[in-house]
């Protein structure tokens, strides 16, 4: 198995472990996992093909759907009304 897919599998296990922590302890490791997801997706794309990036992005969005939704609402509230 390529190194990138091994690291992606470990990322999923780490994200599941972080999800089991109490909410107040999830912020720092969750942010680190979210930041690491970007270079991991690029690494997967370079090693095994860009079609696999869709799988990685799906996993990231699946695990971080609520924080990403809150971020999207914040950005839309901040920039959506004042843009026009």
HELIX and SHEET records of a PDB file:
HELIX    1   1 UNK A    3  UNK A   19  1                                  17    
HELIX    2   2 UNK A   23  UNK A   25  5                                   3    
HELIX    3   3 UNK A   26  UNK A   48  1                                  23    
HELIX    4   4 UNK A   51  UNK A   63  1                                  13    
HELIX    5   5 UNK A   65  UNK A   75  1                                  11    
HELIX    6   6 UNK A   76  UNK A   80  3                                   5    
END                                                                             
